[in-house]
Amino acid sequence: MKGARLADLFLDMLAAERGASRNTLEAYRRDLDDYLAYLAEGGLGPDQSSSSAVRGFLASLEERGLKATSAARRLSAVRQFHKFLYAEGYAPADPTAAVAAPKRARALPKVLSVGEVDRLLAVAREGAGRPDAPAGERLRAARMACLLELLYATGLRVSELMALPRSAAKTRDRFLIVRGKGAKERLVPLTEAAREAARAYLALLEERGAAGPWLFPADSASGHLTRQAFARDLKLVAAAAALRADRVSPHVLRHAFASHLLQNGADLRVVQELLGHSDISTTQIYTHVLDERLKSMVRDLHPLAET
């Protein structure tokens, strides 16, 4: 049976048994047409394919410049196609069983420049320094300034930041002891700016008579502030700082903390400890960010870059 006919049978099965949408079927059709064309060039039908033929198809995708994510999607279509052929008796074996999916490149984290973080902090500090604002607005502005100062000074995970106790704002030490993933404790540094912002915010919080163990209590219900509420308010500060909202999030400030330390010569192992990463490979992603910046610098500034 010809490859096109086998593909039709497979697509009919997807539509009838799995309720695949028209768009999904068209995507499968494109992927399978590409695969069948590759096999035809070698004089093969899908019932004659082998693991080496499937690997050759993946290599051809790489040669054509397809991203690993796109190649993985096409392999998924081919894999399902061959499972169908084998299960229905149209092929003697499934050649995709021994083929591994292409490794996907790890996405580089979004990072703000030092200047962009300075603008963000400046807007937050300006909002917190308005004595004429209503009490509620002053408290929210002071909270945001405290959140940003602490986040950029410590590189805490947003969940760790939200769950800080009130004692964190009263410490005389220049560090905090944080309980992170797996209940592991670590020390994180505190800048003087972060300590001052925390003290100023706590003073306003206590003026309002807010009770509870959390440094950042929720606005309405019991418990502490949610990461969603923090992220929402941060978007407003980003807009005021003339930064695109989609480039700014609490996690991006954690990325900025790490990348700026490395940029200024910090040891990778030290940054690993500060971030609470159990595996240094997780921290090494920030070195790739620096690599990209170096490549960009050479591209833009080297006198022979355009020759």
N, C-alpha and C positions, 0 to 999 in steps of 0.2 A: 504494500500500500504506500502511496506517495506521501512525502512529508507534509505537504499542505493539507491533505485529507486527514492525516493523523492529528494535525494541529486543530483542524475544525472539530474533530471529535472531542478533543480535550477541552476546547472552549465551550462546546455544547454542554459538557459535564459541569463546568464551572457555573454556567448560567442556570442549568436545571437543578443541580444538587446543592450548590453553595449560594445561589442567588446573587452572583456577581453582577455588578452594575455595568452599564454600557461603557463607561469610562475605564473601568477596570479591565473589561474584556479587550478594549482597544489597546490598552497598555500592554497586556499579555500578547496580543497579536503582533504588535511592533517588535517586542523582544524576541518572540519566537521566529518571526520572519527574518530577523537579523541572524539568529542562530542557524536556521535552516539554510540560509544563503551561504553561511560560512561552511557548513557541512557539504553543501553541493559543490563548492569549489574543490573540495577534496574527493569528490565522487562518492560521498556517503549519504545515506538516509538516516533519519533519527533512530531507526531500529538497528543500525549498524554502528552507531557511535560508540566511543570508548572513553575512558577517563582521560587519556592523553588528548583526545579530540576536544573534550570539554575544557581542559586546561589550555589548549591552543586557542580556543575561542576567547577565554578570559585574557590571554596574552594579547590577542588582537585588539581587544577593547582598550587595554592599557596603551598599546601603540597608537591608537586613535585619540588618546588623550582623555578618555572617560575617567571621571572621578571614581574612587573606590566605592562610594555609596551607590553610584549608578551601576557599576559592574556587579555589585552584590545583589542589586535588585534584579538584574538580568539573569544572574545565576539562580536566584530563587525561582524565577519563571521556568528556567530550563530544568531545574531540579524537580519541580512539581510535574512538569510535562513528562519527564522520564519515569517518575514514580507511577504516573497514570498508565503509561505504555506498558510498564512491567506488570502492574497489577491486573491490567486487562488482557494480558497475553500477547500484546503487539510487539514486544521486544523480549529477548531472552534474559536480559539483565538490566540493572540500573547503573549506568556508568558514572553518575554523579555522586554515588555513595562514598567514594574515596577522594572526592575533591573538596578542598577547604575553601571557604569564602575568602575573598580578598580582604586583607587587613585594612580597616578604616583608619585614616589619619586622625589622630586625636585633635579635636578642635582647640584652637588657641583661645585662651580666655580674653574677654574684652578688658582693655586696660585704659585708664585715664592717664593723661600726662600729669606731671607735677603741677604745671600751671593750671590745668583744669580742676584738679583737686583743690588748689588754692582758691580758685573762684567759687567753688562749691562751699568751702568752709567760710569764705568771706561773706557770702550771702546768708549763711546760717548764723554767723556771729552778728551780722547787722540786724537780722530779725530778732535775735535774743537781746540786743542792746537798746531796745525801744522802751524806755520807762513810761511813755505816755500811752502805750497800747493797753487795751482791756486785760484784766488779770488772766482770763482764760487763754487769750492769744499769747501773752507773755510766757505762760507756762509751756504751751505747745512749741513756741519758738525756742525756748531754753532747752526743752527736751530734744528737739532736732539738733541743736548745736552740740549738746552732750553726746547724742548718739553718733554723730559724724566724727567728733573729736576722738571718742573712744574707739570707734571702728577703725579709723585710719591710724591711730596710735598703736593698736594692739593686733589688728588682723584677725579678730575673733570671727568665728562663724556667727551668722545672724541669730541662730538659735541660742548660742552661748551668750550673745549680747542681750537678747531679750530677757533671759533668765537671770541676769545679774541681781544679786541682793543689794539692799540699800547700803550695806556696809562697804560696798565697793566705792561709793562716793565719799566715804569718811576715812579711808585708809590714809595713813601718813607715809606709807611706803611708795616707792616709785615702780611698783609692779602689782599685778593681781595674780591670785592663784585661781585658775579656771579649771572646772571639771568638764572635759570634752567627751568625744566619742569613746565608748567602751569604759566610761567612768574613769578615764585616765586624767590625772591632774598635771598641769603645766604652768609655768610662770610666763606672763606676758608683760611687756614694759608699759609704763604709763608716762606720757609726756606731761610737762607742767600745764600745757594748754588743756589737755584732757582732764587733769585733776581740777583745774579751775572751773571748767565748764560743768563738771559733775557736781562740784560744791555749790555753784550758783543755781543749777537746776534743782538740787535737793532742797536748798533753802526755800525756793518758790513752792516746791511740792509740799513741804512741811507747813508753810504758811497757809496752804489750802486745807490743811488738816487731813490729807490723804493718808489712810492707814494701809497696812499690809507689808509683807516682807520684800516686795519687788521694788527695784530702782525705777523700773518703767511699768507702772501699773496700767492695766487696760483703761480705756476712756469710759467704758460703761459697765461691762460685766466684771466679775471677779477674775483674778488671774493677771498675767502680765500682758503687755502690748504684743500684738501679733506681728509676725513678719510681713503679712499682707498690708497691715495698716502703716507700718514703717515704710515699705516700698512705695505705697501710694503717696504718702507725704513727701518722700524723697523726690518723686517725679516733679512736684511743684517747685522744690528748691532747685532742681536741675534746670527747669524752664527759666527761672529767675536768673540763673547763672549763664543763660544762653547756651546750654548744653542740650543735645538731643535726648529726649526722655528715654529712648530705647537703648542708649549707651550707658545709662546710669541705673544701678540697682545696689542694694546692700552688698551683694556678693562681689560686684565690681570694685567696691572700696577695699574689700579683702584682697582682691587681685592686685590693686594698686599698691597696697601695703607691701606685698611680697615683691612685686616687680621693681618698685622704687628702691627697696633695700638692696636687691641684687644689682641693680643699675649703679648703686653707689658703693659696690664692692663687698657687700655682706657675703659671708660664707654660706653655701647652699645648705649645709647641715644645720646651721643656726636657724636659717629661715624655716627649715623642716620642723625643728623643735617649736618655733614660735607659732607656726600654723597648726601644729598638732597632727601632722601627717605621719601615719605609721610606716609608710613606704616612701623612700626618697624619690622614686620614679614619679610620684604624684607632684612633688615639688619641682621636678626638673622641667615640667611644662613651661615654667616661667623663664627658663633659659632659652627656650624656643622663641618666646616673645622678644627677648633681647636679640636673638639671632636675626629675627625678621627686621628689627629696627636697624641693625647693622647693615643688612642687605639693602634696606631702603636708603640708608645714608650713602652707601657706596654708589647706588644707582643714581641718586640725586646730586651728589657732590663730586664724584670722581671726574677729573677732566676728560678721561677717555670713555666715560660711560655711554656716550651717544655715538661713538665711532664704531 
